[in-house]
Amino acid sequence: MTRAIHRTFDSLHVPNYRRYFAGQVVSVSGNWIQNVAAMWLMVQLTGDGLAVGLTAALQFLPLMLFGAWGGLLADRVDKRRLLIGTQIGLMIPAIVLAVTTFAGAVTPLIIYVMVFLRGTAMAIDNPARQALPIELVGPERVVNAVALNSVVIQSSRIIGPGIAGLLIAVVGIAWCFVVDALSFVAMIVALLRLDPTQMGEAPRSARHKGALREGVRYVRGAPALLIPLAMMGVIGLLSFNFQIVLPLMAHETWKGTATTFTLLTMTMAVGSVVGALVAGNRREITPRLLVGSATLFGVFQLLAAFAPTLPLQLLPLVLLGMASVTFSAGVNSTLQLQVDPAMRGRVMALYSLVFLGSTPIGAPLVGWIAGWAGPRTGMAIGGLAALAAAGGAAWAYRRVASRAAGSEAAAPPRAAGVVRHA
């Protein structure tokens, strides 16, 4: 038991990662406070599923437009300094939303513009944030570090909505944006306290023509990267739209309030934290794990979609949280371990693009479907997409294995006792 606990929190024995982890807990919780506040504010202003979907889409649209450039920046400049700059940029939309909400002047247009500006900062922030952990802990701990990062993200989905619900009920929704703006200060302090001498060296990519296309070609030629990214593309497009279907489920299906939405979000987050802690014990990620977690993702999402009552929906949401974080952390870890260090920023930008950047397409689509056919249908589409991704990946992995076996069989036998050197 003691050894298992030690493995689960292994990366926290590294002082730099411990500082980074603490900053993330505060900052990402602030992000969720703002996400809950913005989505619920849009529901109150419009009551329109498509408008809620567009709010989510505009936050992630910049990842489609600028995410590749963010990855290229992460490969070329110091990631710590880059992240300090993005934290400052992320403060500005939160401050504007706080001021306009306090003044009673907030409109859907203002929310749209601010979430787009926030997304622009995220497009630069996300690739660097995804690529930094391996520099803090090294390749031998990167699976654990990615899992603990998932713990931060999923724990913040408990802490953030809980704080948001309390703030909305007690002092008003505007204070959610104030707290979000202040939360970035913790991350800036954590980044400033990192010891550069204790960080692993990251090769810098030289400036040359076609650097962005080079990253795409690199992934296309590496099935170990391409298959997980393709899975995440499908699932990110249609399955990871909980920020759309859960508020609509709370408002329309269960005829609830912000407290109902908070309950659904926190329930799923509990399962996500458990899943992330279990993932922290792993030292490797296999294709079987990726396919299996995607399959469970789809099954539990379908069960949650058609639960007949609110209490009966909570259990599949817990299990869905476990499966979703196992899958997303598994894809992230696979990419970190398989990628050439000089390409890490660009590859992690592609990860962000298919995970978050697909939302501008998927969120309005799922929001429109949920508004037209009901939130249950919107969630069910996500479950079917996850099952399709699992089936496609299983076929692709078998094909790669078959080709590898065929290549080995076709290779001429080596003479006994002869060692060939490259």
C-alpha positions as CSV (number, residue, x, y, z in Angstrom):
1,M,0.0,0.0,0.0
2,T,2.8,2.4,1.0
3,R,4.7,1.7,-2.3
4,A,1.5,2.2,-4.3
5,I,0.9,5.6,-2.7
6,H,4.5,6.5,-3.3
7,R,4.2,5.6,-7.0
8,T,0.9,7.6,-7.3
9,F,2.6,10.8,-6.1
10,D,6.1,10.1,-7.3
11,S,6.5,13.4,-9.3
12,L,5.7,15.5,-6.2
13,H,9.1,14.5,-4.8
14,V,10.6,16.8,-7.5
15,P,10.6,20.3,-6.0
16,N,10.0,22.1,-9.4
17,Y,7.1,19.9,-10.2
18,R,5.7,20.4,-6.7
19,R,5.7,24.2,-7.2
20,Y,4.2,23.8,-10.6
21,F,1.5,21.5,-9.3
22,A,0.5,23.9,-6.5
23,G,0.2,26.8,-8.9
24,Q,-1.9,24.6,-11.3
25,V,-4.4,23.7,-8.5
26,V,-5.3,27.3,-7.9
27,S,-5.1,28.5,-11.5
28,V,-7.1,25.6,-13.1
29,S,-9.7,25.8,-10.3
30,G,-10.1,29.5,-11.3
31,N,-10.6,28.5,-14.9
32,W,-13.5,26.2,-13.9
33,I,-15.0,28.9,-11.8
34,Q,-15.1,31.1,-14.9
35,N,-16.3,28.4,-17.2
36,V,-19.2,27.6,-14.9
37,A,-20.1,31.3,-14.5
38,A,-19.8,32.1,-18.2
39,M,-21.9,29.1,-19.3
40,W,-24.6,29.6,-16.6
41,L,-24.7,33.4,-17.4
42,M,-25.3,32.6,-21.1
43,V,-28.1,30.1,-20.1
44,Q,-29.7,32.9,-18.0
45,L,-29.3,35.5,-20.8
46,T,-30.5,33.4,-23.7
47,G,-31.8,29.9,-22.6
48,D,-30.5,28.7,-26.0
49,G,-28.5,25.5,-26.5
50,L,-26.9,26.9,-29.6
51,A,-25.8,30.0,-27.8
52,V,-24.2,27.9,-25.1
53,G,-22.5,25.8,-27.7
54,L,-21.2,28.9,-29.5
55,T,-19.8,30.2,-26.2
56,A,-17.7,27.0,-25.8
57,A,-16.8,27.1,-29.4
58,L,-15.4,30.6,-29.4
59,Q,-13.2,29.8,-26.4
60,F,-11.6,27.0,-28.4
61,L,-11.7,28.4,-31.9
62,P,-8.3,30.1,-31.5
63,L,-6.8,26.7,-30.9
64,M,-7.8,25.8,-34.5
65,L,-6.5,29.1,-35.8
66,F,-3.4,29.7,-33.8
67,G,-2.7,26.4,-31.9
68,A,0.0,25.2,-34.4
69,W,1.8,28.5,-34.0
70,G,1.6,28.1,-30.2
71,G,3.3,24.7,-30.5
72,L,6.0,26.2,-32.7
73,L,6.6,28.9,-30.1
74,A,6.9,26.2,-27.4
75,D,9.6,24.5,-29.5
76,R,11.5,27.8,-30.0
77,V,11.4,29.8,-26.7
78,D,11.7,29.2,-23.0
79,K,8.4,27.6,-21.9
80,R,8.5,29.1,-18.4
81,R,8.7,32.7,-19.7
82,L,6.1,32.0,-22.3
83,L,3.7,30.6,-19.7
84,I,4.2,33.7,-17.5
85,G,3.1,35.9,-20.4
86,T,0.0,33.8,-21.2
87,Q,-1.1,33.9,-17.5
88,I,-1.2,37.7,-17.8
89,G,-3.1,37.5,-21.1
90,L,-5.7,35.2,-19.5
91,M,-6.4,37.7,-16.7
92,I,-7.7,40.4,-19.0
93,P,-11.0,38.7,-20.2
94,A,-11.8,37.7,-16.6
95,I,-11.4,41.3,-15.5
96,V,-13.6,42.6,-18.3
97,L,-16.4,40.1,-17.5
98,A,-16.2,41.0,-13.8
99,V,-16.5,44.8,-14.5
100,T,-19.4,44.4,-17.0
101,T,-21.3,42.0,-14.9
102,F,-21.0,44.2,-11.8
103,A,-22.2,47.1,-13.9
104,G,-25.2,45.1,-15.2
105,A,-23.9,45.7,-18.8
106,V,-22.9,42.2,-19.7
107,T,-24.4,40.9,-23.0
108,P,-24.0,37.7,-25.0
109,L,-21.8,39.7,-27.4
110,I,-19.4,40.7,-24.6
111,I,-19.2,37.1,-23.4
112,Y,-18.5,35.9,-27.0
113,V,-15.7,38.4,-27.4
114,M,-14.1,37.7,-24.0
115,V,-14.1,33.9,-24.4
116,F,-12.5,34.3,-27.8
117,L,-9.7,36.5,-26.4
118,R,-9.3,34.0,-23.6
119,G,-9.1,31.2,-26.1
120,T,-6.4,33.1,-28.0
121,A,-4.2,33.2,-24.9
122,M,-4.9,29.5,-24.3
123,A,-3.8,28.7,-27.9
124,I,-0.3,29.8,-26.9
125,D,-0.5,28.6,-23.3
126,N,-1.7,25.0,-23.9
127,P,1.1,23.5,-26.0
128,A,3.8,24.9,-23.7
129,R,1.8,23.7,-20.6
130,Q,1.4,20.2,-22.1
131,A,5.1,20.0,-23.1
132,L,6.6,21.3,-19.8
133,P,6.1,18.4,-17.4
134,I,8.7,16.1,-19.0
135,E,11.2,18.9,-18.6
136,L,10.4,19.1,-14.9
137,V,10.4,15.4,-14.0
138,G,12.2,13.5,-16.9
139,P,10.9,10.7,-19.1
140,E,10.9,8.1,-16.3
141,R,8.2,10.0,-14.4
142,V,6.3,11.6,-17.2
143,V,3.3,9.1,-17.1
144,N,3.0,9.9,-13.4
145,A,3.3,13.7,-14.0
146,V,0.6,13.6,-16.7
147,A,-1.7,11.6,-14.4
148,L,-1.1,14.1,-11.6
149,N,-1.8,17.0,-14.0
150,S,-5.1,15.2,-14.7
151,V,-5.8,15.0,-11.0
152,V,-5.3,18.8,-10.9
153,I,-7.7,19.3,-13.9
154,Q,-10.3,16.9,-12.5
155,S,-10.0,18.1,-8.9
156,S,-10.5,21.6,-10.1
157,R,-13.8,20.4,-11.7
158,I,-14.9,19.6,-8.1
159,I,-13.3,22.7,-6.4
160,G,-14.1,25.2,-9.1
161,P,-17.8,24.5,-9.7
162,G,-18.3,24.1,-5.9
163,I,-16.8,27.6,-5.3
164,A,-18.7,29.0,-8.3
165,G,-22.0,27.7,-7.1
166,L,-21.3,29.1,-3.6
167,L,-20.3,32.5,-5.0
168,I,-23.3,32.7,-7.4
169,A,-25.7,31.8,-4.5
170,V,-24.1,34.1,-1.9
171,V,-22.5,37.1,-3.5
172,G,-23.4,37.0,-7.2
173,I,-22.0,35.7,-10.4
174,A,-19.6,38.6,-11.0
175,W,-17.4,37.5,-8.2
176,C,-16.6,34.3,-10.1
177,F,-14.7,36.4,-12.6
178,V,-12.9,38.3,-9.9
179,V,-11.7,35.1,-8.3
180,D,-10.7,33.7,-11.7
181,A,-8.5,36.8,-12.4
182,L,-6.8,36.5,-9.1
183,S,-6.1,32.7,-9.5
184,F,-3.6,33.4,-12.3
185,V,-1.4,35.2,-9.8
186,A,-0.7,31.8,-8.1
187,M,0.5,30.3,-11.4
188,I,2.8,33.2,-12.1
189,V,4.4,32.9,-8.7
190,A,4.8,29.2,-9.2
191,L,6.5,29.7,-12.5
192,L,8.8,32.4,-11.2
193,R,9.9,30.0,-8.4
194,L,10.9,27.2,-10.8
195,D,14.7,26.5,-10.6
196,P,15.9,26.4,-14.3
197,T,19.1,24.5,-13.2
198,Q,17.0,21.6,-12.1
199,M,15.0,21.4,-15.4
200,G,15.8,19.0,-18.2
201,E,17.3,20.4,-21.3
202,A,14.8,20.9,-24.2
203,P,16.3,21.3,-27.7
204,R,15.2,24.5,-29.4
205,S,13.8,24.2,-32.9
206,A,15.7,26.4,-35.4
207,R,13.8,28.9,-37.5
208,H,13.2,27.5,-41.0
209,K,10.6,27.5,-43.7
210,G,7.9,24.8,-43.4
211,A,8.4,24.1,-39.7
212,L,4.6,23.8,-39.1
213,R,4.2,21.4,-42.0
214,E,7.2,19.4,-40.7
215,G,5.3,18.6,-37.5
216,V,2.3,17.3,-39.4
217,R,4.5,15.2,-41.7
218,Y,6.3,13.8,-38.6
219,V,3.0,12.6,-37.0
220,R,1.7,11.2,-40.3
221,G,4.8,9.0,-40.5
222,A,4.5,7.7,-36.9
223,P,1.5,5.3,-36.3
224,A,2.3,5.4,-32.5
225,L,1.4,9.1,-32.6
226,L,-1.1,9.2,-35.4
227,I,-3.6,6.6,-34.0
228,P,-4.0,8.1,-30.5
229,L,-4.3,11.6,-32.1
230,A,-7.0,10.3,-34.5
231,M,-8.9,8.7,-31.6
232,M,-8.7,12.0,-29.7
233,G,-9.9,13.9,-32.8
234,V,-13.1,11.9,-33.0
235,I,-13.7,11.9,-29.2
236,G,-12.8,15.5,-28.8
237,L,-15.1,16.5,-31.6
238,L,-18.3,14.8,-30.3
239,S,-17.7,13.2,-26.9
240,F,-15.9,15.8,-24.8
241,N,-18.7,18.3,-24.9
242,F,-19.8,18.0,-21.2
243,Q,-19.7,21.8,-20.8
244,I,-22.6,21.9,-23.3
245,V,-24.7,18.9,-22.4
246,L,-24.5,19.1,-18.6
247,P,-25.9,22.6,-18.2
248,L,-28.6,21.8,-20.7
249,M,-29.3,18.5,-18.9
250,A,-29.6,20.4,-15.6
251,H,-31.8,23.1,-17.0
252,E,-34.0,21.3,-19.4
253,T,-34.1,17.6,-18.6
254,W,-34.1,17.9,-14.8
255,K,-35.6,21.4,-14.6
256,G,-32.9,22.4,-12.1
257,T,-30.8,25.3,-11.1
258,A,-27.1,26.2,-11.0
259,T,-26.9,23.8,-8.0
260,T,-28.1,20.9,-10.2
261,F,-25.4,21.8,-12.9
262,T,-22.8,22.0,-10.2
263,L,-23.9,18.5,-8.8
264,L,-23.5,16.9,-12.3
265,T,-20.2,18.5,-12.9
266,M,-18.8,17.6,-9.5
267,T,-20.1,14.0,-9.7
268,M,-18.2,13.4,-13.0
269,A,-15.1,15.1,-11.6
270,V,-15.0,12.7,-8.6
271,G,-14.7,9.8,-11.0
272,S,-12.1,11.7,-13.0
273,V,-9.9,12.2,-9.9
274,V,-10.1,8.5,-9.0
275,G,-9.2,7.6,-12.5
276,A,-6.3,10.0,-12.6
277,L,-4.9,8.6,-9.3
278,V,-5.1,5.1,-10.6
279,A,-3.4,6.2,-13.8
280,G,-0.6,7.6,-11.6
281,N,0.5,4.1,-10.7
282,R,1.2,3.1,-14.3
283,R,4.7,3.2,-15.9
284,E,3.6,2.6,-19.5
285,I,0.6,3.1,-21.7
286,T,-0.5,0.3,-24.1
287,P,-2.8,0.3,-27.2
288,R,-5.1,-2.1,-25.2
289,L,-5.5,0.6,-22.5
290,L,-6.3,3.3,-25.0
291,V,-8.9,1.2,-26.9
292,G,-10.4,-0.2,-23.6
293,S,-10.7,3.2,-22.0
294,A,-12.3,4.7,-25.1
295,T,-14.8,1.7,-25.2
296,L,-15.8,2.3,-21.6
297,F,-16.0,6.0,-22.3
298,G,-18.7,5.3,-24.9
299,V,-20.6,2.8,-22.8
300,F,-20.8,4.9,-19.7
301,Q,-21.7,8.0,-21.7
302,L,-24.7,6.2,-23.2
303,L,-25.8,5.0,-19.8
304,A,-25.6,8.5,-18.5
305,A,-27.5,9.8,-21.5
306,F,-30.5,7.5,-20.9
307,A,-30.6,7.5,-17.1
308,P,-34.3,7.8,-16.2
309,T,-33.8,10.0,-13.1
310,L,-31.2,12.4,-11.8
311,P,-30.0,10.1,-8.9
312,L,-29.6,7.2,-11.4
313,Q,-27.5,9.4,-13.7
314,L,-24.9,10.1,-11.0
315,L,-23.3,6.6,-11.0
316,P,-22.6,6.4,-14.7
317,L,-21.2,10.0,-14.6
318,V,-18.7,8.9,-11.9
319,L,-17.6,5.9,-14.2
320,L,-17.6,8.2,-17.2
321,G,-15.2,10.5,-15.4
322,M,-12.9,7.6,-14.6
323,A,-12.9,6.4,-18.2
324,S,-12.5,9.8,-19.8
325,V,-9.4,10.8,-17.7
326,T,-7.8,7.4,-18.3
327,F,-8.2,7.8,-22.0
328,S,-7.1,11.5,-22.2
329,A,-4.1,11.0,-19.9
330,G,-3.2,7.9,-21.8
331,V,-3.1,9.7,-25.1
332,N,-1.1,12.6,-23.6
333,S,1.5,10.2,-22.0
334,T,1.8,8.2,-25.2
335,L,2.6,11.3,-27.2
336,Q,5.1,12.6,-24.6
337,L,7.0,9.3,-24.5
338,Q,7.0,8.6,-28.3
339,V,7.8,12.1,-29.7
340,D,11.2,13.5,-30.6
341,P,12.0,16.2,-28.0
342,A,12.6,18.8,-30.7
343,M,9.1,18.2,-32.0
344,R,7.3,18.0,-28.6
345,G,5.8,21.5,-28.7
346,R,4.3,21.0,-32.2
347,V,3.0,17.5,-31.4
348,M,1.4,18.7,-28.2
349,A,-0.1,21.5,-30.1
350,L,-1.7,18.9,-32.4
351,Y,-3.0,17.2,-29.3
352,S,-4.5,20.4,-28.0
353,L,-5.9,21.0,-31.5
354,V,-7.8,17.7,-31.7
355,F,-8.7,17.6,-28.0
356,L,-9.8,21.3,-27.5
357,G,-9.6,22.8,-30.9
358,S,-12.2,20.5,-32.3
359,T,-14.7,22.1,-29.9
360,P,-15.5,25.0,-32.3
361,I,-17.0,22.5,-34.7
362,G,-18.3,19.9,-32.2
363,A,-19.8,22.3,-29.6
364,P,-22.2,24.2,-31.8
365,L,-23.2,20.9,-33.5
366,V,-23.8,19.1,-30.2
367,G,-25.5,22.2,-28.8
368,W,-27.8,22.5,-31.8
369,I,-28.7,18.8,-31.6
370,A,-29.2,19.0,-27.9
371,G,-31.5,22.0,-28.3
372,W,-33.4,20.4,-31.1
373,A,-33.6,16.7,-30.0
374,G,-32.9,17.1,-26.3
375,P,-29.7,16.9,-24.2
376,R,-30.0,13.1,-24.0
377,T,-29.5,12.9,-27.7
378,G,-26.5,15.2,-27.6
379,M,-24.8,13.1,-24.9
380,A,-25.7,9.8,-26.7
381,I,-23.9,11.0,-29.9
382,G,-20.8,11.4,-27.8
383,G,-21.1,7.9,-26.5
384,L,-21.5,6.4,-30.0
385,A,-18.5,8.5,-31.3
386,A,-16.3,7.1,-28.5
387,L,-17.3,3.5,-29.4
388,A,-16.5,4.2,-33.1
389,A,-13.1,5.7,-32.2
390,A,-12.3,2.6,-30.1
391,G,-13.3,0.3,-33.0
392,G,-11.3,2.2,-35.6
393,A,-8.2,2.3,-33.3
394,A,-8.4,-1.5,-32.6
395,W,-8.4,-2.1,-36.4
396,A,-5.5,0.3,-37.0
397,Y,-3.4,-1.2,-34.2
398,R,-4.0,-4.7,-35.6
399,R,-3.0,-3.5,-39.1
400,V,0.2,-2.0,-37.8
401,A,1.1,-5.1,-35.8
402,S,0.4,-7.3,-38.8
403,R,2.7,-5.2,-41.0
404,A,5.4,-5.3,-38.4
405,A,5.1,-9.1,-38.2
406,G,5.2,-9.3,-42.0
407,S,8.4,-7.2,-42.2
408,E,10.1,-9.4,-39.6
409,A,9.1,-12.6,-41.5
410,A,10.4,-11.1,-44.8
411,A,13.8,-10.1,-43.3
412,P,16.7,-12.5,-44.1
413,P,17.8,-14.7,-41.2
414,R,21.1,-13.7,-39.5
415,A,24.0,-16.1,-39.3
416,A,24.5,-17.5,-35.9
417,G,27.0,-15.5,-33.8
418,V,27.0,-12.5,-36.2
419,V,26.1,-9.1,-34.8
420,R,25.4,-6.3,-37.2
421,H,25.9,-2.7,-36.3
422,A,24.2,0.2,-37.8
